Amino acid sequence: RLEMRKFGVKVCMIEPGYFKTMITNVENLEKNFLSTWKKLPEEIKTSYGENYLKEFVGMLKLLQKTFNSDLSLVTNCMEHALTSVHPRTRYSAGWDAKLLYLPISYLPSALSDAL
């Protein structure tokens, strides 16, 4: 965003929370993680521990229950950013994004950029 400013391009960030999409599908993620895990050298697997992958996938399965299925929250942010005369610097879509990004959103953009 800051790199584009010197070219006169305004960039808005849309920071969505977790939504039910193919990207966040736990079965797909588990399959991809397992495939990558099998390719890792034993030294790296040992440093992470035997239960790392199982615990990580278990956490994802718990989190998946909280994923939002209403993608219009994200597309509404996109629409506003594209059509507004004065779009915001940041958009947070979903309750979890608001919870995570809310403290930063109260800061002036220049300060949050510096952080």
Backbone hydrogen bonds, N-H to C=O, Kabsch-Sander energy under -0.5 kcal/mol:
donor,donor_aa,acceptor,acceptor_aa,energy
5,R,1,R,-0.9
6,K,2,L,-0.7
7,F,4,M,-1.5
8,G,5,R,-2.0
9,V,4,M,-1.9
10,K,8,G,-0.6
11,V,9,V,-0.5
13,M,89,T,-3.1
14,I,12,C,-0.5
15,E,13,M,-0.6
15,E,91,Y,-3.9
17,G,93,A,-2.7
19,F,17,G,-0.5
20,K,68,N,-2.7
21,T,19,F,-1.0
25,N,22,M,-0.5
29,L,25,N,-2.5
30,E,26,V,-3.2
31,K,27,E,-2.1
32,N,28,N,-2.4
33,F,29,L,-3.0
34,L,30,E,-2.6
35,S,31,K,-2.1
36,T,32,N,-2.2
37,W,33,F,-3.0
38,K,34,L,-2.2
39,K,35,S,-0.8
39,K,36,T,-0.7
40,L,36,T,-0.7
40,L,37,W,-1.0
44,I,41,P,-0.6
45,K,41,P,-2.0
46,T,42,E,-2.6
47,S,43,E,-1.8
48,Y,44,I,-1.8
49,G,45,K,-2.0
52,Y,49,G,-0.9
55,E,51,N,-2.9
56,F,52,Y,-2.6
57,V,53,L,-2.5
58,G,54,K,-2.0
59,M,55,E,-2.2
60,L,56,F,-2.1
61,K,57,V,-2.3
62,L,58,G,-1.8
63,L,59,M,-2.6
64,Q,60,L,-2.4
65,K,61,K,-0.6
65,K,62,L,-0.9
66,T,63,L,-2.2
67,F,64,Q,-1.0
68,N,18,Y,-2.5
71,L,69,S,-1.4
73,L,70,D,-1.5
74,V,71,L,-0.9
75,T,71,L,-2.1
76,N,72,S,-2.5
77,C,73,L,-1.0
78,M,74,V,-2.1
79,E,75,T,-2.6
80,H,76,N,-2.3
81,A,77,C,-2.5
82,L,78,M,-2.1
83,T,79,E,-2.1
84,S,80,H,-2.1
91,Y,13,M,-2.7
93,A,15,E,-0.8
93,A,91,Y,-0.5
94,G,92,S,-0.5
98,K,94,G,-2.0
99,L,95,W,-2.1
100,L,96,D,-2.4
101,Y,97,A,-3.5
102,L,98,K,-1.4
105,S,101,Y,-2.3
106,Y,102,L,-1.1
106,Y,103,P,-0.6
107,L,104,I,-1.4
111,L,108,P,-0.6
112,S,108,P,-2.5
113,D,109,S,-2.7
114,A,110,A,-1.7
115,L,111,L,-2.2
